[in-house]
Amino acid sequence: MTRAFFTLIFTLSCVISFAQSLKVTGKVTDEKGEPLIGASVIEKGTNNGTTTDGGGNYALTVGFNNATLVVTYVGYNKIEREINGAGTQDFALTDATVLNQVTVVGSRNLNRSSADTPAPVDVIDIREVTTKQGQLDVNQLLQFAAPSFNSNRQTGSDGADHVDPASLRGLGPDQTLVLINGKRRHQSALVNLFGSRGRGNTGTDLNAIPAAAIERIEILRDGAAAQYGSDAIAGVINIVLKESVNQLTANVNAGIFKAKYRYDDKKYDGLNYNVNLNYGVKIAKKGFVNVTADYNFRDHTNRANTVDSEADLARRQFGDPKINNTAIYYNAKIPLGSNFQVYSFGGLNERSGDAYAWTRFPDDDRNIPSIYPNGFDPIITSKIKDRAVTVGVRGIWKSWDIDLSNTYGLNKFHFGVKNSLNRSFGALSQTSFDAGGFQLGQNVTNLNVTRFYKSVLQGLNLAFGAEYRTERYKIFAGERASYYNYDPTYPGGSQGFPGYSPADVTDNDRSNVGAYVDVEADITKKFLVDAALRFENYSDFGSTLNGKLGLRYKLTDALAIRGSASTGFRAPSLAQKYFNSTFTNFVNGQAVEVLLANNNSAVTKALGIPQLKQETSQNASLGITFTPASRLSVTVDGYYVKVKDRVVLTGQFSDDDEEIGDLLKALRVGKAQFFTNALSYTTTKGLDVIIAHSAPVGVGRLSTTLAANFNWMDLGPVNTSPKLAGKEDIYFDERERRFVLASAPPSKINLTFDYSVDKFSLMLRLIRFGEIKLANWDYEIDVYKPKMQTDLTLNYKVTKNFSISVGGSNILNVYPDKSLPALTESGGGWDPVQMGSNGAFFFTRLGFRF
């Protein structure tokens, strides 16, 4: 029924009349009249566009006589022109002298657009997206804008409550490489231990980058380790910062959730608001500094009251954490003479959060009634500091484009616990604790050299370069009362989140050197070949050599096929190698102390757990791009990713185990788990489909997009050590298998209608999330059936300087299917699946531009 509904609506939108269309032809040249091959010509506000041929000529059918054409070519200044009914439009672009655009990911050819790369690339205009949807942070913006991207808010997940894990194509957060302006971004110091997203993975904290500072986001949906380095197994996300000058933009956003499950009579909670400013200043004739200031507040939601019987209630507070997020970001370029420029970008982000931990009820043996006669709900606090800065020089020397840069990034988590106690200390226990934390620093020195040979074949691009990267990971201890046990007859440490002890403290580093060569050639005007080779050497994992071959063949002017095959590599993060902690887990509602031991601990050695080794991958993709009409485009891309020796969290070994039981009892923990290459392999097969159509309807324009991701994952045999032979069901049990399989819903379908008339626009979006299956603490399967979310936004441009948007996300207040709170990982009625568990969100946005 749902499939038929999507098909019917989309088909109806595609049969709209083309009566108002106009064919425009012309030529794009430089100032000297030389043709610019591969220049991009796009009808503004649509997906309708083309590129110039070998003579600089183009032909494009536009929807309106007064359409605006946008013409761009890397290294030249952009031109926007309203055609006013004229069918011939020639453009002469002026030389920008110093290159001022970031290469689109997927190709190192500076003359290549995202429309004709050998691998699928999504280009998301952040201004367009933020105007028409209520999400305020980058993770949630992409969750509902890109079907292959998945990120869910989590609760009861310790540090992951404060950083939303994100992934591409159902793989791990640490298997996606993130770039800022084409430069490698540092990862978060956090390793995710709970929840159904990113379990056992580290990832990049996208929410540290304010959406207001971003011009566009490019998502390369293809393995790219040979092009950009390790971590790019699933793909690459490149965030391009704003470069605008002499324009002040400001936005005020506010929204609130409609509360469906609460003890009290509150109908709304989870207030969100955001204020941001962006302004750019010219430096000399062609330089600039663009600065963004952003503040985002998110209040608690509470969705704990999901059951009829209090006996089934696991927590009294369950929902979004409270977050205060402040960021300042900049992007700058300063010309040096006529052919070189110095550039720099980066920013500061500080975030503080309060997240709900599990409830300790009045009669709980972890409560002290004289302190909390009604029991207590511990609050895990966080102070997250994120720093990043890139400085580089770029220019043209004898037709070579040379780019030398250095990037430093630091991410630091500092945890606290309040509304808590140390049960082993007794009635005089303090109620707030400094619990310690961890940090990750990264420094990258990068050199890229590129040259385009116009006269070789039909155009050949040669690129090569090198990179040197260092990383350092630290764990620092909390105050003594946060981790110490003063009376062994009671559990010690701060309830809700035991602090890091001196035994957990670590300080480790490593280095990596890499070199690559990339050749991209238009063999003929129809046939493109791209080949890349990359060597990397890690100080702790040795050397690897990876390659990629990509092809694109234009069968007709309307139809092209593209494909690629590559190998990849990902070294386990320093956090996966060295993280060590004791935490409290709740199994069937009962508190259990769990040791997560690193590879060098006595526990792992007793079990014969091997040292972590690198993951390797094999990627293949095949797709088509089809433009049967000037305003209709279709792309279909199938993919296959096999990851060998996948790093995961093991299941939990109990203190009755014959090998380590006595050791665990001596450490006063009930269970232990580890990071290990438990899976011999995983295979992920999938399909991305994007159909975009734009047509005049009445006095306005209707743009319709159907974007879908279908994803299937299989898990290979379990790798165990000789001492653990026969214990495969513990080493990697059914719960852990289900968490890996649930990294993404098996399908996510996004159907968007965007209708605009003069100053008014309306966006209707329907998103269908596929079925998710997880194993609960009783090892029964919790099934979260397919769900559909409906979003609606109205935008009105009051004046050229002021606009207002009102709307809602999930306006029909749809929730995932309920599960029993005492048996879920989160302790709430839902694990973090599909659209989330907060319900309908209604918002208003005011936009100013001067």
N, C-alpha and C positions, 0 to 999 in steps of 0.2 A: 504493500500500500504506500509506504513512504517513498519507495523508489519510483513508483508511478506518479506520485505527487510532484517530485522533483523534475521528472522528465516532462510532464505536462506543462508545468509553469515555464520551464526553460525553453521548450519548443515554441510556446506562444510568444515569448519575448523575441525569438529569433525570426519570426515571420513578419515583423513590422515593416512597413513600407520604406523603400529607399528613395522616395520621390524627390526629397530635397537635396540629394547628394550632388557633388560637383567634382569633376576630375581636374586635378591640378598637376601640371608638369613644370619642369624647370631644371636648372643646373646650379650646383654648389661649387664655388671656386675659392681660391685664396685671393689675397689682394693683388697678385700679379696675373690673375686670370687662369692659373693652373687648376685643373680639376682636383677636388678632394674626394678620394675614393673611400667609400664606407662611411660617409657623413650620415648622421642620423636626422631624419625628418619625421616629426611626430605631430599629429593633430592634438593640440593642447587639451588636457582634461579627459583624454581617451587612451585606449590601448592601440589605437590605429596609427601605424607608422611604417616607414620603410627606410632603406639605406641607398645611397647613391652607387651607381655602377662604375665600371672602369673609366668612363668618360665624365664622371661627376653628375650624371643625369639621374633624375628620379621621376616617378609617377605615383600619385596618391589620390584616391577618391575620398573626399571629406564629406561630413554629414550636413554642413551648413555653408551657405554662401559667405557668411561672415566668420568662418572658422579662423582660428589662430594657429599658425605653424610655428613649431619650435625646432630650430636647426642647430645641431651641436657637432663639434669635431674636437677631439682631444688636442690641446695646445692652441686652440682658437677660441675667441670670444663667442658666446652664444647669441643667437638672434631669434627674437620672437616678433612675428608679423601677422596682423590681421589681413586676410586676403581680399576682403571687400568684393567678392564676386569675380575676381580676376583669375582666369584659369591658367595663366603663366606666371610663375614666381621664380626669379633667379636670386641667388644669395651669394654675396661675397663676404667671407668671414675674415676678420682681422686677426693677425697673429698675436697671441697672448704672450709671446716670447718665452716666458717661463711656464712650464706645464702647471696648470692649476686644477687638475681634476685627478681623482683617485681611480686607479685602474679597477674596472669591474672584475670581481673574482671569477675564476674559471678560465681566464685568458690573460696572459701577460702582454698581449698585443695592445698597445695604447690606442690603436685605431679600431678596435673591436667593440661592438655594442653588446649588451646582454641578449639582444634578440638573435644574434648569429654566433654564439659560442657553441663549442662542441659538447657542452654539458648544460643541464637546466639551471638557470639562475633566476630567482625571484627578486625583483627590485620593488621595495615597498616605500612609498612616499609617506614619511611620517606626518607631515602637515595634513595630508589628505586623510590619513587614518585617524589621527587624534581629533580632527574636527567632527568625525562621524561615528565615534564610539566612546563609551564611557570609561574604559580602562585607563589608568593613570600611569602605570609603570610598563617598562619595556617587555618584561616577560608576559604579562597579560595582554598587551597589545598584539604580540606575535602569536599568542595562543589562539586568538580568534581571527587573525589575518592570514596565517600560513598553515595549511592543513598538515604539513609534514612536521611542524613544530609543536611540541607538547610541554606544558608546564602547569602544575597544579599547586594551589595553596595547600600547605600541610599544617596540621596541628597535632600536638602531642609528640612531636618529632625532634625535640631539643633544638639544635642549631638550625635544622632545616625549616623550622617555623619562621626563622628570620631571613632566610635566603631561599627563594623558590628554585628547586632544581629544574633544569630544562634539557630537552634532547631533540634531535632530529631523527626522523625515520625509525623511531622505536629503539635506537641504540642508546648507550649511556651518555650522561652529560659530559663525561671526560673524553668522549670520542668525537666531540665537535670542537673545532678550533674557532676561536673568536678573534677577530682583528678589529682595530680601530684605525681608520684611514689607511688600511692595508698593513698595519703593524700588529704583531702578536700581542694580545692582551693577557695579563697574568690571570691565573685561576684564583678562586677563593681558597682560603686556608681550611675551610670546612670539609670534612668527609661526612657524607650523609649515612646515618645509621638506621633511621626509621623511615616509615612511610613507604608508599608504593612507587615513588619516583626517585631515580638516582640512588638507589640503595647500594651502599658500598662504594659509591663514586665520589670523586671531586668534580667540580665544574666551575664555570665562570659566572660571577655575580653580575648579571646584566642590569639589575635594578640599581647598581651603583652609578649608572650612566643616565642622566636625566633625558627623557624623551624630547624635551624642549631644546636640547643642544644638537639634536640629530636631524640631518637633512634627509637621509634615506638609509635603508638597511638592505643589503644585498645578501641573499641566501643561496649559496652554491649547494645544490642537492646532489652531491656526488663525492666519492672518495677522492681526496686531494692531497694525501700525504707526500706524494712525489713532487707536488708543486709547492706546498706551503709548510710541510714538516709534520712531525708526529702530532697526534691528537685529531687529525683531519680525516679519520676513518669514515665518519658519517657525513661529513661535509664541512662547510666553512660559513660563518656568519661575519660579514664585514659591515661595521657601523661607520657611516660617513658623517662627519660633523659639519655643522653649518659654516658657510663662508660669506653670508650676506653682510652688507655694510650700509650705513646711513639709514637704517630702518630699525625702529624699536617695535618688538612684538611682546605682548604680555597676554597671559591667559589666567583666568580664575576658574577653577573647576570645583564642584561640590557634588557629592552623591551619598546615598544612604541605602541600606538593604532593608527589604521588607522581611521582618522576623516572623517565621512560621512556628518555630519550636523554642519556647521559653517558659520558665516557671511563672514569671510575672506577666503583666498585661501589656508590656511594651509591644507596639506594633512595628517599630523600626529600630535598627541599631547599626553598628558598624559605620559610623559617619566617616567619609573620606573627603578630604579637600586638598587642593593643590594650587600653588601660586608660582608662576615662573616668569622670568624676564629674559629677553635676548636682545643684544645690541652689538653691532659691528662698527668699527672705526677704520677708515682708510689710513694706510701708511704709505707715504710717497704716492706714486701713481698707480702701482699695481699690487701693493701689499695691503694687509688688513690684520686686525685682531677682532675676533668675534667671541663674546663672553655670554655665558648663560648662568643665571642663578635660579635655583629650584628648591622649593620646600613642599614636602608631601606628608600629610598626616593620615593615619589609618587607625581607627578605633577598634576595640574588641567587637566581635560578634559572639553570640552564645547560642549554640544549637545542641545543648546537652539533653533537653527534655524530649526524647524521641521514643520513649517506651511507656507502657501503661503501668508497669509495676516497678516500684523503687528497688525491688530486689534485683532487677536487671540493670540497674543504673550503675555505670562504671565511674562516671565523672559528673560533677555538678557544673563544671564550666568546660566547654568544648567549643572552639571556634577560632577565628582569626586572632593573631596577636595584635597588640597595640604597637604601632610603628611610627617613629618620627624620623624622617629621611631628609637630609639637607645636602645639597651638592652645588659646587661651583665648577664649571668647565669652561675651557677656552680652546680656540683654534686660531693659529696665527701663521702668516707667511710674510716675509720681508725680502724684496728683491735685492740681489747683489749684482749690480751691473745689468747687462741686457740678457744674460743667458743663465744666471744662477739665482737661487733663492735659499734663504734659511727659513725653516719652518719649525713650529713647535705646537704641541697640543697636549691636553691632559686635564686633570682636575682632582678635586678633593671631594670625598663623600663621607659623611658621618651619619650613622644610623643607631638609634637606640630603640630597644624593643622590650615588651613584656609579653611573655607567652605562658599560657596555662599548662601546668603539669597535672599529673593525675591527682585526684581528690584523696585525702586521708580522712576517712569518716571518724566520728567521735570515738567509737570503740576499737579503732585500728590500733594494733600494738606499736605502730610507728607514731602515734599521737601521744601528747602529754596533755591530759584534760585540763590541768591547771593553767596551761597556756592557751589552749584552743578547746574550750568546752563543747563547741559545736563542730569540731574537726576543722580542717583547713585545706585550702587549695594553694599549693606552692606556686609561685610565679618565677619563671626563669627569665632573667633580664640579660640583655646583651648590649654591648657597646662595640660597634663595628666601625673600624676606620679603614678607608680605602684610598690609596694615593697612586697616581700614575702621571708620568710626564715623558714625552718624547721630544727629542731635539734632533734635527737633521739638516742636511744640505742636499739640494737637488738641482740639477741643471743639465744643459746640453753641451757636450764637448765633442766636436768633430762628428756630429750626427748620432752620437751615443747619448742616451738618457741615463744619467748616473744618479743614484740615490743612496746616500750613506746616512744612517741614523742610529741613535741609541735610545732605548726605552727602558724605564725603570717602573716597576709596580710593586705595591705592598698591600696586603690584605691582612687585617688583624681582628680577631674575635676576642673579646674579654667578657666572660660570663659572670653573672651574679645570681643570687637566689634570695628572694624575699618572701615574707609570709610563710616562713619555714621554721625548722628547728633541727638540732642535732639530738636525736633521741637518746643516744648513749651518754650525753652530758647531763641529762636530767632536767629538773624544773627550772634551773638557772640558765638554760640554753639561750643563746642569742637567737634572733629570728631573721636576721639578714646576714648574708655571707658573700665574700669575694671568692669566687670559685676558680679563678685562673683562666687560662685559655691558650690560644695558639696563633701563629702568624706565618705567612708565606711571603717571601720576597723573591722577585725575579728581575734579572737585568739581561737585556737582549741588544747586542750590537749587530746591525744588519747592513749588508751591501747588496744592491740590486742594479744590474746594468742591462739596458735594453736598446735594441736598434731595429728599425724597420727598413727592409730593403725593398723598395717599391718596384724595382726592375727585375728582381729575381723571381722566376715563375710568374704568378699573378700577385705576388706580394709574399715576402718571407719575414717573419719576426724572430729575432734571436735574443734570448735572455739568459743571463747566468748571474750567480751571486753566491754569497756565503753568509753564515750566521753563527754567532757565538752566544750561548745562553748559559747563565748561572742561576741556580735556585737555592734558596735556604729556607728550611722549615724548623720552627721552634714550638715547643710546648712549655708553658710556664705555669708554675704551681699557684694554687689559691691559698688563702689563709688556712692555718692549721685546723681550725674548727670546721672547715668546709669538707675535709676529707678524713679527719682522724676519728678513730673509735676509742672512746674513753672507757667503755664498759662492754666487754665482748658478749654479754648476755643480751645486748640490744644492738640493732643496726646503727652504724656510725655514719658520719658525714651529714651534709645538709640534705634534707629530704626534698625530693623533686629533681635534684641534679647534684650528685656528689662532686666536690671540687677535685681538680687535678692535684695529685700528690707529688712530692719530690721524686718518687719512683717513676712517675710518668714523664718527668722533664726530659726533653731531648733537644738537641741542636745539631742538625745535619744539613749537608749541602751536596750539590753535585754540579757538574758542568756538561755541556753538550756543544759539539761543533758540527755544522752541516754545510754542505755545498750542493748546488743544483745547476742544471742546464735545462733550458726549455726552448724547443724549436716549434714554431707554428707556421705552416705554409699553406697558402692557397695554391694547390697544384694546378687547378684550373679555376675558372670563375665559379664553378659549381662544387668543387671538391676541396675540402679543408682537412688538413692533417695536423694534429698537435701531439708532440711527444715530449715527455719530461723524465728526467732521471735525477735522483737525489740520494746523496750519501750523508749519513749521520753517525756520530760516535758519542755515546754516553759514557761518562766516567764510571758508572755503576752497572751498565748493561751491555757495553761493547758496541759493535758497529752493525749497521744495517744499510742495505742498498735497495731502494724502491723505485719503481718505474710506472709510467702511465702512458697510454696511447689513446688518443681521442680522434674521432672522425666525424665529419659532417658532409653530407652529399645532398645537393639541391637537385631533386628529380625534376621539378618544374618551378616556375616562379612562385607557385603557391604551396609546394610540398617539399619538405626536406626530411631526411632521416639523420639521426645522430646517435653516437654510441661511444663507449669508452670501456677500457679494462685497465685495472691498476692493482698494485699491491700497497699495503700500508703497514704502519708500525706505531705502537703506543707503549712507551715505558710506563710502568706503574708510577703513580704520583708519589712524592715524598711522604705525603700524609698516609697513603696506603701502606707504605713500607714501615713507617715509624710511629704511627698513631698508637697510643696505648692508654686505656682508660677503664675505670670501673663505673658502671652506671646501673640504674634501677630500671628493670623492665617489669611489665605486668602481664602475667600469663594466667588466663582465666580470671582476671581481676586480682590475682595474688602477686604481691611484690616479690621480685627475685633479683638478687645482686648478680650482675653479669660482668665478667672480665672480657674485654676485647684486647687480646694480647698480640703484640707485634711479632715479627718473624724471629727476633733475637731473644725472646723470653724463654724462661724455663719451661713454661707450659707447652709452647709450640715445639720445643726441642724434645720434650717427653713424648709427644705424639708423633714426632718425626715429620712435622709440617715442613715442607721444603721452602727454600727461599723463593720469593716472588720472581717471576721472569716476565719478559715483555709479551704483549699481545701482538699478533701479526694478523693481517687481513688480506682478503682477496675481494676485489670489487669489480662488478660488471654492470653496465647499464645500456639500454637500447630504447630509443624513442623517436617520435616524429613531431614535426611542427607543420601545421596545416593552416593556411589562410584562404579558405574557399571564396571569401568575399572581403572587401576592403575593411569592413568593420566587424569581421568575425574571425577569431583565431582559436586554434585547437592545439594543445600540446599534450602528448601522452608519453610518459617515460616509465619504463619498467626497470627495476634494479635488483641486484643480488649482492649481498654482503656476507662473507664468511669470516668470522673472527675466531682465531685459534688461541687456546690457552687463556680464555677470558677470566679476568680477575673479578671475583665476587666475594661476598661474605659467606662464610660457612653457616650451617645450622649450629645450634647450641649444644655443646657437650655438658652433661650434668656431673655433679659431684659424686655420683655413684659409679662413674666410669672407672674400670679397673686400672687404666693407665695413669689418669691424672686426678682421680677422685680425691685422694688424700692431699694432693697439692692444692686443689681448689678449696678444700675445707680449711687448710692452713691459711689460705689467703682470705677466708671468710666470704667466699662467693659461691653462689649456687650453680652457675653455669659459665661457660667460656666459649668464645667464638673467635674467628681469625679471618684475615684476608688471605686468599689463596687462589691459584690458577685452577679452580675446581672443575671448570667446564672445559673439556677437550676442544669443543668448538660450539659456536652458535651460528645458525644461518638465518638471515633475514631476507625475505623476498617481498617485493612490494610494487605498487603502481601509483604514480602521481598523474592526475588528470586535471587540466585547467582549460576551460572553455570560456572565452570572453567575447561578448557581443555588445555593440553600441549602435544605437539608431535613433533618429528623430522620432518623437511621439508627440503629436499635437504641436504645441509651441515650445516644447522642451526636448530634452534628450534623456533616454533611458539606457543606462549601462548595466548589463547583466553578466555576472561571473559565477560559474560553477567550478569550484576547486575541491578536489577530493584526494585523499590518501588512503590506500588499502595496504595493509601490512600483515605479513605472516612470519612468525619466528619459530624455529625448531632448535631444541637443545640437544647437544651430543652427549656421549657418555661422560660419567663423572671420573675425574682423575683423583686417586687417593694415594697416600703414602702406604708402604708395606704394613706398617703398624695399624693402619685403619682399614685394611682389607675386610670387607664384609660389613663395614659401617657406612656405606655410601648413603644410606637413607638418613643418616645424621649429618654426615659431612656436607651434603647438599640436599636438604630435605624438601618435601613438597611445598612448604611455605615459601622457601627461598626460590624454588623453581617458578612458582606463580608470580612472585615479585618481578623476576626478570622478564617473564612473558608479558606482564602487564605494563611494561615500560611505555607503551603507547596503546591506545585502543586499536583494534584490528581495522577499524575504518573511521574516518572523520571526513564529513562532507559539508562543505560551506557553499550555500547558495545566496548570492547578494544581488539585490535590486537597488540601483541608485538612480533616482530621477531628479533632474534639475531643470528649473524654469527661472530664468533671469536671476533674481537674488535668493530664490528659494530652492532648497534641495531636501529630499527625503530618502533615507536609506532603510531598507528592510533586509534583515539577514536571518537566515535559517541555518542552524548548525546541528547536524546529527552526529552524535558520538556512538561508536559501536560498543558492543558488549564487553565487559571486563569480568574476569573470574579470578578470585583470590582465595587462598586457603586460610581459614581462621585458626585460632589457637586449639580448637578441637579437631583440626585437620579436615574439617568439612569445607565444601566449596561455597563461598558467598558469591552469588551471581548478581552483577549489576547490569541489568538489561539495557538495550539501546535507549538513548534519550535524545530529545531534540530541544534545543534552546532557540528562542526567538528574540531578536534584538530590533529595536526601532529607534531612529534618530531623525529629528527635524532640525534643519539649520536655516537661518535667515541672516543675510547680510544687510544689516540695518543701514549702514553707510559703507563707503569704501574703507573706513577705518575701524569699523565695529561690527561684530557678528555675534549671534547667540545660537547655541545649540541646546536642545532639550531632548531627553530620550531615556531609554531603559535597556538594560541587558537582562536577558532571561525574564522578559516581562510577564510570562505566564507562570512564573514561580515554580519551575520544574526542579525536582531534586533527584539524585540517584536513588535506587532502591535501598531500603533500610536493611541494616544488619544488626545483630545483637551487640551492644556496646562492649560488654565484658569480653567478647571474643575477637574483636577487631584489633588490628595493630594500633590504631589511633585512640581506642577507648571511647569513640563516639559512635553514632549510628551509621557512619559511612567512613570508609577509607578515602583518601584523596584521589578520587577517580573522576573521569568525565568532566562535567562543567563545574565541579566543586559543590560545596554543600551550604552555601550561604543564601541561595534563592535569588529573588528578583532584586535588581539594583537600578535605582532611578537617579538621574544626574542632570545637572545644568552646567553649561560651559559658556563663559564670556571670553571673546577674543578681541584683542586690540592690536592695531597695526598702524604705525605712524612713520 
